[in-house]
Amino acid sequence: MTTPEINKSQSKLKRNIVLSVIFIALGIYLTTKKANDSTDFNETIVVGVGVLLIVVFLLVIILSMKKLNNFKGK
């Protein structure tokens, strides 16, 4: 890869990390807001979606960090 390609993919990975942090915050918000009074089945689904958001975007952050470290190693 040439240097501009590496810089472009690095900025893409950094953007992914920032978006992931936003979605994790949304997941935490959904989970904490609805977990306090979860008597309805729909609220349980919202909590599940919140937890799913947190887990998926944590994986995205971890994979993006690994790719960034691979670029730094080269």
PyMOL Python script that loads the backbone (N, CA, C, O; Angstrom):
from pymol import cmd

cmd.read_pdbstr("""\
ATOM      1  N   MET A   1       0.836  -1.195   0.000  1.00  0.00           N
ATOM      2  CA  MET A   1       0.000   0.000   0.000  1.00  0.00           C
ATOM      3  C   MET A   1       0.871   1.244   0.000  1.00  0.00           C
ATOM      4  O   MET A   1       1.927   1.288   0.630  1.00  0.00           O
ATOM      5  N   THR A   2       0.410   2.236  -0.709  1.00  0.00           N
ATOM      6  CA  THR A   2       1.130   3.498  -0.703  1.00  0.00           C
ATOM      7  C   THR A   2       0.710   4.322   0.512  1.00  0.00           C
ATOM      8  O   THR A   2      -0.273   4.014   1.186  1.00  0.00           O
ATOM      9  N   THR A   3       1.467   5.359   0.766  1.00  0.00           N
ATOM     10  CA  THR A   3       1.194   6.179   1.949  1.00  0.00           C
ATOM     11  C   THR A   3      -0.188   6.833   1.926  1.00  0.00           C
ATOM     12  O   THR A   3      -0.859   6.829   2.958  1.00  0.00           O
ATOM     13  N   PRO A   4      -0.653   7.401   0.793  1.00  0.00           N
ATOM     14  CA  PRO A   4      -2.015   7.981   0.813  1.00  0.00           C
ATOM     15  C   PRO A   4      -3.101   6.943   1.095  1.00  0.00           C
ATOM     16  O   PRO A   4      -4.086   7.240   1.771  1.00  0.00           O
ATOM     17  N   GLU A   5      -2.920   5.716   0.573  1.00  0.00           N
ATOM     18  CA  GLU A   5      -3.908   4.664   0.843  1.00  0.00           C
ATOM     19  C   GLU A   5      -3.925   4.308   2.322  1.00  0.00           C
ATOM     20  O   GLU A   5      -4.989   4.102   2.906  1.00  0.00           O
ATOM     21  N   ILE A   6      -2.743   4.235   2.926  1.00  0.00           N
ATOM     22  CA  ILE A   6      -2.659   3.918   4.358  1.00  0.00           C
ATOM     23  C   ILE A   6      -3.318   5.026   5.167  1.00  0.00           C
ATOM     24  O   ILE A   6      -4.080   4.747   6.093  1.00  0.00           O
ATOM     25  N   ASN A   7      -3.031   6.288   4.827  1.00  0.00           N
ATOM     26  CA  ASN A   7      -3.630   7.410   5.559  1.00  0.00           C
ATOM     27  C   ASN A   7      -5.143   7.406   5.423  1.00  0.00           C
ATOM     28  O   ASN A   7      -5.856   7.682   6.387  1.00  0.00           O
ATOM     29  N   LYS A   8      -5.642   7.091   4.219  1.00  0.00           N
ATOM     30  CA  LYS A   8      -7.088   7.070   3.991  1.00  0.00           C
ATOM     31  C   LYS A   8      -7.744   5.968   4.811  1.00  0.00           C
ATOM     32  O   LYS A   8      -8.792   6.185   5.419  1.00  0.00           O
ATOM     33  N   SER A   9      -7.130   4.782   4.831  1.00  0.00           N
ATOM     34  CA  SER A   9      -7.737   3.692   5.591  1.00  0.00           C
ATOM     35  C   SER A   9      -7.610   3.936   7.093  1.00  0.00           C
ATOM     36  O   SER A   9      -8.481   3.527   7.860  1.00  0.00           O
ATOM     37  N   GLN A  10      -6.530   4.599   7.520  1.00  0.00           N
ATOM     38  CA  GLN A  10      -6.404   4.937   8.937  1.00  0.00           C
ATOM     39  C   GLN A  10      -7.490   5.918   9.356  1.00  0.00           C
ATOM     40  O   GLN A  10      -8.074   5.769  10.429  1.00  0.00           O
ATOM     41  N   SER A  11      -7.768   6.911   8.529  1.00  0.00           N
ATOM     42  CA  SER A  11      -8.809   7.875   8.891  1.00  0.00           C
ATOM     43  C   SER A  11     -10.180   7.206   8.875  1.00  0.00           C
ATOM     44  O   SER A  11     -11.056   7.565   9.662  1.00  0.00           O
ATOM     45  N   LYS A  12     -10.369   6.233   7.980  1.00  0.00           N
ATOM     46  CA  LYS A  12     -11.624   5.492   7.951  1.00  0.00           C
ATOM     47  C   LYS A  12     -11.792   4.684   9.241  1.00  0.00           C
ATOM     48  O   LYS A  12     -12.881   4.635   9.813  1.00  0.00           O
ATOM     49  N   LEU A  13     -10.711   4.055   9.691  1.00  0.00           N
ATOM     50  CA  LEU A  13     -10.771   3.279  10.930  1.00  0.00           C
ATOM     51  C   LEU A  13     -11.038   4.190  12.124  1.00  0.00           C
ATOM     52  O   LEU A  13     -11.807   3.834  13.017  1.00  0.00           O
ATOM     53  N   LYS A  14     -10.414   5.348  12.144  1.00  0.00           N
ATOM     54  CA  LYS A  14     -10.647   6.286  13.247  1.00  0.00           C
ATOM     55  C   LYS A  14     -12.092   6.767  13.250  1.00  0.00           C
ATOM     56  O   LYS A  14     -12.692   6.923  14.314  1.00  0.00           O
ATOM     57  N   ARG A  15     -12.655   7.005  12.061  1.00  0.00           N
ATOM     58  CA  ARG A  15     -14.063   7.399  11.970  1.00  0.00           C
ATOM     59  C   ARG A  15     -14.961   6.278  12.484  1.00  0.00           C
ATOM     60  O   ARG A  15     -15.943   6.536  13.180  1.00  0.00           O
ATOM     61  N   ASN A  16     -14.625   5.035  12.142  1.00  0.00           N
ATOM     62  CA  ASN A  16     -15.398   3.895  12.641  1.00  0.00           C
ATOM     63  C   ASN A  16     -15.369   3.837  14.159  1.00  0.00           C
ATOM     64  O   ASN A  16     -16.384   3.541  14.790  1.00  0.00           O
ATOM     65  N   ILE A  17     -14.219   4.115  14.748  1.00  0.00           N
ATOM     66  CA  ILE A  17     -14.095   4.078  16.205  1.00  0.00           C
ATOM     67  C   ILE A  17     -14.976   5.153  16.832  1.00  0.00           C
ATOM     68  O   ILE A  17     -15.663   4.892  17.820  1.00  0.00           O
ATOM     69  N   VAL A  18     -14.962   6.357  16.269  1.00  0.00           N
ATOM     70  CA  VAL A  18     -15.777   7.450  16.819  1.00  0.00           C
ATOM     71  C   VAL A  18     -17.262   7.117  16.720  1.00  0.00           C
ATOM     72  O   VAL A  18     -18.009   7.308  17.680  1.00  0.00           O
ATOM     73  N   LEU A  19     -17.694   6.616  15.552  1.00  0.00           N
ATOM     74  CA  LEU A  19     -19.101   6.239  15.393  1.00  0.00           C
ATOM     75  C   LEU A  19     -19.474   5.111  16.347  1.00  0.00           C
ATOM     76  O   LEU A  19     -20.581   5.086  16.883  1.00  0.00           O
ATOM     77  N   SER A  20     -18.552   4.182  16.556  1.00  0.00           N
ATOM     78  CA  SER A  20     -18.824   3.073  17.464  1.00  0.00           C
ATOM     79  C   SER A  20     -19.027   3.563  18.885  1.00  0.00           C
ATOM     80  O   SER A  20     -19.905   3.073  19.596  1.00  0.00           O
ATOM     81  N   VAL A  21     -18.218   4.530  19.304  1.00  0.00           N
ATOM     82  CA  VAL A  21     -18.369   5.084  20.652  1.00  0.00           C
ATOM     83  C   VAL A  21     -19.747   5.727  20.801  1.00  0.00           C
ATOM     84  O   VAL A  21     -20.383   5.602  21.847  1.00  0.00           O
ATOM     85  N   ILE A  22     -20.205   6.413  19.755  1.00  0.00           N
ATOM     86  CA  ILE A  22     -21.531   7.039  19.807  1.00  0.00           C
ATOM     87  C   ILE A  22     -22.619   5.982  19.941  1.00  0.00           C
ATOM     88  O   ILE A  22     -23.541   6.132  20.741  1.00  0.00           O
ATOM     89  N   PHE A  23     -22.509   4.904  19.150  1.00  0.00           N
ATOM     90  CA  PHE A  23     -23.522   3.858  19.219  1.00  0.00           C
ATOM     91  C   PHE A  23     -23.472   3.104  20.545  1.00  0.00           C
ATOM     92  O   PHE A  23     -24.510   2.673  21.047  1.00  0.00           O
ATOM     93  N   ILE A  24     -22.279   2.939  21.121  1.00  0.00           N
ATOM     94  CA  ILE A  24     -22.173   2.301  22.437  1.00  0.00           C
ATOM     95  C   ILE A  24     -22.852   3.177  23.484  1.00  0.00           C
ATOM     96  O   ILE A  24     -23.542   2.667  24.367  1.00  0.00           O
ATOM     97  N   ALA A  25     -22.660   4.492  23.391  1.00  0.00           N
ATOM     98  CA  ALA A  25     -23.335   5.399  24.321  1.00  0.00           C
ATOM     99  C   ALA A  25     -24.847   5.277  24.186  1.00  0.00           C
ATOM    100  O   ALA A  25     -25.564   5.279  25.186  1.00  0.00           O
ATOM    101  N   LEU A  26     -25.335   5.170  22.950  1.00  0.00           N
ATOM    102  CA  LEU A  26     -26.765   4.975  22.727  1.00  0.00           C
ATOM    103  C   LEU A  26     -27.235   3.659  23.339  1.00  0.00           C
ATOM    104  O   LEU A  26     -28.301   3.602  23.952  1.00  0.00           O
ATOM    105  N   GLY A  27     -26.445   2.608  23.175  1.00  0.00           N
ATOM    106  CA  GLY A  27     -26.796   1.313  23.758  1.00  0.00           C
ATOM    107  C   GLY A  27     -26.843   1.368  25.272  1.00  0.00           C
ATOM    108  O   GLY A  27     -27.744   0.800  25.889  1.00  0.00           O
ATOM    109  N   ILE A  28     -25.877   2.051  25.877  1.00  0.00           N
ATOM    110  CA  ILE A  28     -25.868   2.188  27.341  1.00  0.00           C
ATOM    111  C   ILE A  28     -27.084   2.986  27.796  1.00  0.00           C
ATOM    112  O   ILE A  28     -27.712   2.651  28.800  1.00  0.00           O
ATOM    113  N   TYR A  29     -27.413   4.039  27.055  1.00  0.00           N
ATOM    114  CA  TYR A  29     -28.583   4.853  27.397  1.00  0.00           C
ATOM    115  C   TYR A  29     -29.855   4.011  27.344  1.00  0.00           C
ATOM    116  O   TYR A  29     -30.661   4.036  28.274  1.00  0.00           O
ATOM    117  N   LEU A  30     -30.031   3.262  26.248  1.00  0.00           N
ATOM    118  CA  LEU A  30     -31.222   2.417  26.120  1.00  0.00           C
ATOM    119  C   LEU A  30     -31.285   1.389  27.242  1.00  0.00           C
ATOM    120  O   LEU A  30     -32.347   1.147  27.817  1.00  0.00           O
ATOM    121  N   THR A  31     -30.150   0.792  27.545  1.00  0.00           N
ATOM    122  CA  THR A  31     -30.121  -0.264  28.558  1.00  0.00           C
ATOM    123  C   THR A  31     -30.459   0.286  29.936  1.00  0.00           C
ATOM    124  O   THR A  31     -31.291  -0.285  30.641  1.00  0.00           O
ATOM    125  N   THR A  32     -29.828   1.382  30.327  1.00  0.00           N
ATOM    126  CA  THR A  32     -30.057   1.902  31.677  1.00  0.00           C
ATOM    127  C   THR A  32     -31.430   2.539  31.816  1.00  0.00           C
ATOM    128  O   THR A  32     -32.060   2.438  32.868  1.00  0.00           O
ATOM    129  N   LYS A  33     -31.899   3.197  30.756  1.00  0.00           N
ATOM    130  CA  LYS A  33     -33.197   3.870  30.840  1.00  0.00           C
ATOM    131  C   LYS A  33     -34.325   2.856  30.979  1.00  0.00           C
ATOM    132  O   LYS A  33     -35.243   3.055  31.775  1.00  0.00           O
ATOM    133  N   LYS A  34     -34.265   1.783  30.219  1.00  0.00           N
ATOM    134  CA  LYS A  34     -35.362   0.825  30.198  1.00  0.00           C
ATOM    135  C   LYS A  34     -35.195  -0.292  31.223  1.00  0.00           C
ATOM    136  O   LYS A  34     -36.177  -0.940  31.583  1.00  0.00           O
ATOM    137  N   ALA A  35     -33.984  -0.530  31.698  1.00  0.00           N
ATOM    138  CA  ALA A  35     -33.786  -1.634  32.637  1.00  0.00           C
ATOM    139  C   ALA A  35     -34.382  -1.311  34.003  1.00  0.00           C
ATOM    140  O   ALA A  35     -34.714  -2.219  34.764  1.00  0.00           O
ATOM    141  N   ASN A  36     -34.519  -0.036  34.316  1.00  0.00           N
ATOM    142  CA  ASN A  36     -35.041   0.348  35.624  1.00  0.00           C
ATOM    143  C   ASN A  36     -36.501  -0.038  35.802  1.00  0.00           C
ATOM    144  O   ASN A  36     -36.911  -0.417  36.899  1.00  0.00           O
ATOM    145  N   ASP A  37     -37.289   0.053  34.737  1.00  0.00           N
ATOM    146  CA  ASP A  37     -38.714  -0.254  34.854  1.00  0.00           C
ATOM    147  C   ASP A  37     -39.136  -1.229  33.757  1.00  0.00           C
ATOM    148  O   ASP A  37     -40.066  -0.957  32.997  1.00  0.00           O
ATOM    149  N   SER A  38     -38.442  -2.370  33.681  1.00  0.00           N
ATOM    150  CA  SER A  38     -38.724  -3.319  32.599  1.00  0.00           C
ATOM    151  C   SER A  38     -39.789  -4.320  33.052  1.00  0.00           C
ATOM    152  O   SER A  38     -39.471  -5.413  33.520  1.00  0.00           O
ATOM    153  N   THR A  39     -41.039  -3.932  32.906  1.00  0.00           N
ATOM    154  CA  THR A  39     -42.138  -4.856  33.170  1.00  0.00           C
ATOM    155  C   THR A  39     -42.793  -5.276  31.867  1.00  0.00           C
ATOM    156  O   THR A  39     -43.382  -6.353  31.779  1.00  0.00           O
ATOM    157  N   ASP A  40     -42.690  -4.430  30.861  1.00  0.00           N
ATOM    158  CA  ASP A  40     -43.302  -4.707  29.569  1.00  0.00           C
ATOM    159  C   ASP A  40     -42.330  -5.492  28.691  1.00  0.00           C
ATOM    160  O   ASP A  40     -41.116  -5.328  28.803  1.00  0.00           O
ATOM    161  N   PHE A  41     -42.867  -6.343  27.822  1.00  0.00           N
ATOM    162  CA  PHE A  41     -42.022  -7.156  26.945  1.00  0.00           C
ATOM    163  C   PHE A  41     -41.273  -6.291  25.939  1.00  0.00           C
ATOM    164  O   PHE A  41     -40.127  -6.586  25.600  1.00  0.00           O
ATOM    165  N   ASN A  42     -41.909  -5.230  25.461  1.00  0.00           N
ATOM    166  CA  ASN A  42     -41.247  -4.344  24.504  1.00  0.00           C
ATOM    167  C   ASN A  42     -40.026  -3.671  25.122  1.00  0.00           C
ATOM    168  O   ASN A  42     -39.025  -3.455  24.439  1.00  0.00           O
ATOM    169  N   GLU A  43     -40.101  -3.344  26.392  1.00  0.00           N
ATOM    170  CA  GLU A  43     -38.953  -2.739  27.061  1.00  0.00           C
ATOM    171  C   GLU A  43     -37.811  -3.734  27.173  1.00  0.00           C
ATOM    172  O   GLU A  43     -36.642  -3.353  27.100  1.00  0.00           O
ATOM    173  N   THR A  44     -38.144  -5.011  27.351  1.00  0.00           N
ATOM    174  CA  THR A  44     -37.106  -6.034  27.391  1.00  0.00           C
ATOM    175  C   THR A  44     -36.397  -6.118  26.043  1.00  0.00           C
ATOM    176  O   THR A  44     -35.182  -6.306  25.989  1.00  0.00           O
ATOM    177  N   ILE A  45     -37.149  -5.982  24.964  1.00  0.00           N
ATOM    178  CA  ILE A  45     -36.546  -5.992  23.629  1.00  0.00           C
ATOM    179  C   ILE A  45     -35.606  -4.799  23.468  1.00  0.00           C
ATOM    180  O   ILE A  45     -34.525  -4.933  22.895  1.00  0.00           O
ATOM    181  N   VAL A  46     -36.012  -3.643  23.968  1.00  0.00           N
ATOM    182  CA  VAL A  46     -35.166  -2.447  23.864  1.00  0.00           C
ATOM    183  C   VAL A  46     -33.866  -2.645  24.630  1.00  0.00           C
ATOM    184  O   VAL A  46     -32.802  -2.240  24.161  1.00  0.00           O
ATOM    185  N   VAL A  47     -33.942  -3.267  25.811  1.00  0.00           N
ATOM    186  CA  VAL A  47     -32.733  -3.551  26.585  1.00  0.00           C
ATOM    187  C   VAL A  47     -31.835  -4.508  25.805  1.00  0.00           C
ATOM    188  O   VAL A  47     -30.617  -4.332  25.770  1.00  0.00           O
ATOM    189  N   GLY A  48     -32.437  -5.520  25.181  1.00  0.00           N
ATOM    190  CA  GLY A  48     -31.656  -6.459  24.378  1.00  0.00           C
ATOM    191  C   GLY A  48     -30.962  -5.772  23.217  1.00  0.00           C
ATOM    192  O   GLY A  48     -29.802  -6.060  22.923  1.00  0.00           O
ATOM    193  N   VAL A  49     -31.667  -4.866  22.557  1.00  0.00           N
ATOM    194  CA  VAL A  49     -31.069  -4.116  21.448  1.00  0.00           C
ATOM    195  C   VAL A  49     -29.926  -3.243  21.959  1.00  0.00           C
ATOM    196  O   VAL A  49     -28.892  -3.123  21.302  1.00  0.00           O
ATOM    197  N   GLY A  50     -30.110  -2.639  23.124  1.00  0.00           N
ATOM    198  CA  GLY A  50     -29.048  -1.817  23.704  1.00  0.00           C
ATOM    199  C   GLY A  50     -27.798  -2.621  23.994  1.00  0.00           C
ATOM    200  O   GLY A  50     -26.687  -2.181  23.697  1.00  0.00           O
ATOM    201  N   VAL A  51     -27.977  -3.803  24.577  1.00  0.00           N
ATOM    202  CA  VAL A  51     -26.828  -4.668  24.879  1.00  0.00           C
ATOM    203  C   VAL A  51     -26.165  -5.126  23.582  1.00  0.00           C
ATOM    204  O   VAL A  51     -24.939  -5.185  23.491  1.00  0.00           O
ATOM    205  N   LEU A  52     -26.981  -5.448  22.580  1.00  0.00           N
ATOM    206  CA  LEU A  52     -26.443  -5.872  21.288  1.00  0.00           C
ATOM    207  C   LEU A  52     -25.618  -4.754  20.649  1.00  0.00           C
ATOM    208  O   LEU A  52     -24.550  -5.007  20.093  1.00  0.00           O
ATOM    209  N   LEU A  53     -26.116  -3.521  20.729  1.00  0.00           N
ATOM    210  CA  LEU A  53     -25.355  -2.378  20.207  1.00  0.00           C
ATOM    211  C   LEU A  53     -23.995  -2.273  20.890  1.00  0.00           C
ATOM    212  O   LEU A  53     -22.973  -2.073  20.234  1.00  0.00           O
ATOM    213  N   ILE A  54     -23.995  -2.410  22.214  1.00  0.00           N
ATOM    214  CA  ILE A  54     -22.746  -2.292  22.966  1.00  0.00           C
ATOM    215  C   ILE A  54     -21.752  -3.356  22.517  1.00  0.00           C
ATOM    216  O   ILE A  54     -20.595  -3.046  22.234  1.00  0.00           O
ATOM    217  N   VAL A  55     -22.199  -4.610  22.450  1.00  0.00           N
ATOM    218  CA  VAL A  55     -21.293  -5.715  22.130  1.00  0.00           C
ATOM    219  C   VAL A  55     -20.757  -5.594  20.702  1.00  0.00           C
ATOM    220  O   VAL A  55     -19.555  -5.729  20.473  1.00  0.00           O
ATOM    221  N   VAL A  56     -21.644  -5.341  19.750  1.00  0.00           N
ATOM    222  CA  VAL A  56     -21.226  -5.288  18.343  1.00  0.00           C
ATOM    223  C   VAL A  56     -20.222  -4.166  18.117  1.00  0.00           C
ATOM    224  O   VAL A  56     -19.207  -4.364  17.449  1.00  0.00           O
ATOM    225  N   PHE A  57     -20.498  -2.998  18.664  1.00  0.00           N
ATOM    226  CA  PHE A  57     -19.605  -1.884  18.381  1.00  0.00           C
ATOM    227  C   PHE A  57     -18.328  -1.940  19.210  1.00  0.00           C
ATOM    228  O   PHE A  57     -17.332  -1.326  18.828  1.00  0.00           O
ATOM    229  N   LEU A  58     -18.323  -2.662  20.340  1.00  0.00           N
ATOM    230  CA  LEU A  58     -17.055  -2.932  21.022  1.00  0.00           C
ATOM    231  C   LEU A  58     -16.174  -3.803  20.135  1.00  0.00           C
ATOM    232  O   LEU A  58     -14.967  -3.578  20.041  1.00  0.00           O
ATOM    233  N   LEU A  59     -16.776  -4.800  19.483  1.00  0.00           N
ATOM    234  CA  LEU A  59     -16.011  -5.629  18.549  1.00  0.00           C
ATOM    235  C   LEU A  59     -15.453  -4.794  17.399  1.00  0.00           C
ATOM    236  O   LEU A  59     -14.310  -4.989  16.986  1.00  0.00           O
ATOM    237  N   VAL A  60     -16.255  -3.867  16.885  1.00  0.00           N
ATOM    238  CA  VAL A  60     -15.785  -3.000  15.797  1.00  0.00           C
ATOM    239  C   VAL A  60     -14.585  -2.181  16.258  1.00  0.00           C
ATOM    240  O   VAL A  60     -13.614  -2.029  15.518  1.00  0.00           O
ATOM    241  N   ILE A  61     -14.649  -1.652  17.480  1.00  0.00           N
ATOM    242  CA  ILE A  61     -13.531  -0.859  18.007  1.00  0.00           C
ATOM    243  C   ILE A  61     -12.284  -1.721  18.147  1.00  0.00           C
ATOM    244  O   ILE A  61     -11.190  -1.300  17.770  1.00  0.00           O
ATOM    245  N   ILE A  62     -12.444  -2.930  18.690  1.00  0.00           N
ATOM    246  CA  ILE A  62     -11.286  -3.809  18.893  1.00  0.00           C
ATOM    247  C   ILE A  62     -10.637  -4.151  17.555  1.00  0.00           C
ATOM    248  O   ILE A  62      -9.414  -4.093  17.423  1.00  0.00           O
ATOM    249  N   LEU A  63     -11.456  -4.510  16.561  1.00  0.00           N
ATOM    250  CA  LEU A  63     -10.899  -4.859  15.250  1.00  0.00           C
ATOM    251  C   LEU A  63     -10.246  -3.650  14.580  1.00  0.00           C
ATOM    252  O   LEU A  63      -9.212  -3.792  13.926  1.00  0.00           O
ATOM    253  N   SER A  64     -10.832  -2.474  14.735  1.00  0.00           N
ATOM    254  CA  SER A  64     -10.243  -1.269  14.149  1.00  0.00           C
ATOM    255  C   SER A  64      -8.907  -0.942  14.799  1.00  0.00           C
ATOM    256  O   SER A  64      -7.965  -0.537  14.117  1.00  0.00           O
ATOM    257  N   MET A  65      -8.821  -1.116  16.112  1.00  0.00           N
ATOM    258  CA  MET A  65      -7.562  -0.859  16.811  1.00  0.00           C
ATOM    259  C   MET A  65      -6.486  -1.832  16.337  1.00  0.00           C
ATOM    260  O   MET A  65      -5.334  -1.442  16.144  1.00  0.00           O
ATOM    261  N   LYS A  66      -6.860  -3.097  16.149  1.00  0.00           N
ATOM    262  CA  LYS A  66      -5.883  -4.074  15.667  1.00  0.00           C
ATOM    263  C   LYS A  66      -5.376  -3.683  14.286  1.00  0.00           C
ATOM    264  O   LYS A  66      -4.178  -3.775  14.016  1.00  0.00           O
ATOM    265  N   LYS A  67      -6.281  -3.247  13.406  1.00  0.00           N
ATOM    266  CA  LYS A  67      -5.857  -2.842  12.062  1.00  0.00           C
ATOM    267  C   LYS A  67      -4.965  -1.610  12.124  1.00  0.00           C
ATOM    268  O   LYS A  67      -3.989  -1.518  11.379  1.00  0.00           O
ATOM    269  N   LEU A  68      -5.285  -0.661  13.002  1.00  0.00           N
ATOM    270  CA  LEU A  68      -4.436   0.527  13.138  1.00  0.00           C
ATOM    271  C   LEU A  68      -3.042   0.142  13.617  1.00  0.00           C
ATOM    272  O   LEU A  68      -2.047   0.688  13.140  1.00  0.00           O
ATOM    273  N   ASN A  69      -2.968  -0.792  14.553  1.00  0.00           N
ATOM    274  CA  ASN A  69      -1.663  -1.240  15.040  1.00  0.00           C
ATOM    275  C   ASN A  69      -0.889  -1.957  13.947  1.00  0.00           C
ATOM    276  O   ASN A  69       0.336  -1.858  13.895  1.00  0.00           O
ATOM    277  N   ASN A  70      -1.588  -2.682  13.067  1.00  0.00           N
ATOM    278  CA  ASN A  70      -0.909  -3.334  11.946  1.00  0.00           C
ATOM    279  C   ASN A  70      -0.284  -2.303  11.019  1.00  0.00           C
ATOM    280  O   ASN A  70       0.812  -2.522  10.504  1.00  0.00           O
ATOM    281  N   PHE A  71      -0.967  -1.179  10.797  1.00  0.00           N
ATOM    282  CA  PHE A  71      -0.405  -0.138   9.939  1.00  0.00           C
ATOM    283  C   PHE A  71       0.826   0.488  10.589  1.00  0.00           C
ATOM    284  O   PHE A  71       1.802   0.799   9.906  1.00  0.00           O
ATOM    285  N   LYS A  72       0.780   0.671  11.896  1.00  0.00           N
ATOM    286  CA  LYS A  72       1.910   1.291  12.585  1.00  0.00           C
ATOM    287  C   LYS A  72       3.125   0.373  12.562  1.00  0.00           C
ATOM    288  O   LYS A  72       4.264   0.841  12.573  1.00  0.00           O
ATOM    289  N   GLY A  73       2.881  -0.939  12.529  1.00  0.00           N
ATOM    290  CA  GLY A  73       3.983  -1.894  12.497  1.00  0.00           C
ATOM    291  C   GLY A  73       4.710  -1.911  11.170  1.00  0.00           C
ATOM    292  O   GLY A  73       5.874  -2.306  11.105  1.00  0.00           O
ATOM    293  N   LYS A  74       4.033  -1.486  10.101  1.00  0.00           N
ATOM    294  CA  LYS A  74       4.647  -1.543   8.762  1.00  0.00           C
ATOM    295  C   LYS A  74       5.495  -0.332   8.496  1.00  0.00           C
ATOM    296  O   LYS A  74       6.084  -0.215   7.421  1.00  0.00           O
TER     297      LYS A  74
END
""", "prot")
cmd.dss("prot")
cmd.show_as("cartoon", "prot")
cmd.util.cbc("prot")
cmd.orient("prot")
